[in-house]
Amino acid sequence: AAALLAAYAVALAAYKARPWSPKGRESYRAAQTSQGVTIAIDPLYRDKLASQVFDKDDIVTRGIMPLAVAVFNDNDYEVEVDGMSIELIRGEDHIRTLAPGEAVGRLFGRSRSSFGQPAGRPSTEKALADFDNKFLVNMPVAARGKGGGFVYFPVPKSENLAAYLSAASVYIPNVYRLDNDSRLIFFEIALNAALPSGGGR
């Protein structure tokens, strides 16, 4: 038992942030364009996919599905997406993102964050910083530019996550133009296009 605890502590301490940036617009299969803004989504619904971006190999198994949100702005003003308002919708299910501290707490144990989560192990700090830095909050997208980040959905109860997601959509209600703080029209993007047949964890 002591050896297992020691190995677990080493694994936590060794967490390393992995770089991420939006791919080219044409690379995304699930996207919507409105008012000069294209938003594309990419669900990391298998452990292998999530571990390419976050330094943990069982994120989905432990109950968190990161969703990449890429924003392409063709306007002459900055825009910003409010990640905290994004929902995963399937039938009557409306699932909101977890804050980074909540997600890291579920994956590594209790932690602290700028979102008011309780203090915890110092060994989670690198993971928390990574999840915070990639969280889609306060990430303006420049005029004629691209940007984006992640939201962290709790995995819904389903024997086949890919099948669940194939009938779900991502609702993005709050997209703002920053020159006058007005809100653009909402986005609702079906996830089925992002999922190859026969997917799973």
N, C-alpha and C positions, 0 to 999 in steps of 0.2 A: 504493500500500500504506500509506503514511504517513497519507493522508487517511482511509482506512478505519479504521485504528487510532485516529485522533483521534475519529472519529465514534463508534466503539465505546466509548471512554472517556467521552465526553459522555453517551452513553445510560446508562452505568452510574451516573454521578454524578447523573443526573437522576431516578433511581428514587424514586418517591413512594408511600408506603403508602396503600392504598385501604381505606376503612372496610368492615367486614363485621359483621353480627350475624345471628343466626338469624331466619328468616322465621316467620310464623305457623304453628302446627302443621298446620293444614289445607292449607298450601301444598305439603307434601311428599308425594310419591306412594309413596316407599319408606320404610316405617317399621314399627316393632314396639313393642308395649306389654307390659310385664310388671312386676309388683310396684310399680305406681304410677309407673313411669318409661317414658316414650316416647323412643325413639331414632330419629331420621330421618337419612337419608343422601342426599347429592346429589353425584354424580360430575361433576367439571368435565372432561369427557372430550374437549372440543374447545378449541382455542386461544382461540376467541372467548369461551367461557364462563370459562376460567381468567383471561383478561386483564381481566375485569370485577372480579376480586378482587385480582389480583396485577399489578403494573405491568410486565408483559412479554408480548409478543404471540405468542410461540412456545413456551410452556412445554410443551405436550403434544408438539409436534413434536420438542422437545429431550429428551423421554423422561421427563417427570414429569407424573403426573396427580394434582392435588389432589382430595381427597375431603372435602367438608363433612360434619361430624357435629354434628347439633343434638340437644340433650338437653332434654326437658321433664319437670320433676320435680313430681309431684302429692303428694309425701309431706311430712311435717312435719319432715324432717331433710335435711341436705345430702347430695348424692351426687357421685361423681366417676368419670369414665371414664378408664381408662389407655390413652391413644392409642398408646403404643409396642407394646402387645400386639395391636392390631387387625391382621387379616389379610384380604387379598383372596384368595378361594378359587374355583378353577374346576378341576374334576377333581382331578388330582394336583398342580396348581399351588397353592402357598401363598406369597403375596407379602406381605412385611412392609413397614411404612412406613420410609422413610428419615428420619433425624434432619434438622432444618432445615439444619445445616451441610453435610450430604451433598447435599441437594437443591439448595441455593444453589451449591455447588461444581460440580455438574453443569451448572447453568444459566448461571453467570457466571464460573466459574473457582474455584480453590481459595480457601477462606475459613475463618474460625474460628468457633467457637460454644461455648456452655456445655456441649455434648455431646462436647467433646474433639477437634473437627476441627482440622486444621492451619491455621496462620496463612496469610494471603494478602493479596490486594489490599485496601487501605482502601476502594476504590470500591464494594466489595460490601457494606459495612457496613449501609447503609440497607435493602438487600434482605434481608440476614440478620436484621436486627432485625424486619422485617415478618414473615418466615417463622417466626421464633422466637415472636413475640407471638401468632401465629395457630395455633401448634402445640397440639394437644390434650393438653397435659401440665400438671399442677398448675392445673386450671381447675374448682374446685368449683362445683356448681350449687346455688343456694340453695333452701331449702324453698319449695315453691309457685312456683318460678322456672324460668327457662330459660337456657341457655347453650350453649356448644359451641366448636368450632374445627376445625382441619384436620389430616389426615394426608397424607403425600406418597408415593404409590406409584410405583415405577419402572414405566414403561409396558411391559406384556408384549409379546413378539414376536407380532404379529398384523397381517395386512393390513387388517383392519377392527376397530378397537378397540371400536366400539359393539356389533358382533356378538359379540365376545369377552365383553364385560361382560354382555350379555343372558343369558348362561348362567352367570354368576358370582354369588357372594354375598359379603357382608362379615361376618366373624366377629368379634364383640366379646366376649372372654371375661371381662374384668376391669372390672366395674362395682361400685363400693363405696358403702355407706352410711357416712357419716363420723361418725355419732354413736357407733358401736361398731366401726368398721373391718371389718365383715363384708362378704362378697362376695355380691352378688345373682346371680341366674341369668344365664347367658350370653345374648347376643343373636346371631341370625344372620338377616341381612336380604338377600333377593334383590334384585339390582340391576335386573332387567328392568322393574320398574314405573317406575323413574326415567328410562328411556330411551325417547324417542319413536321411532317407526319411521323408518328411513332416516337414522339419525344417522351421524356420522363426525367426523373432525378438522376 
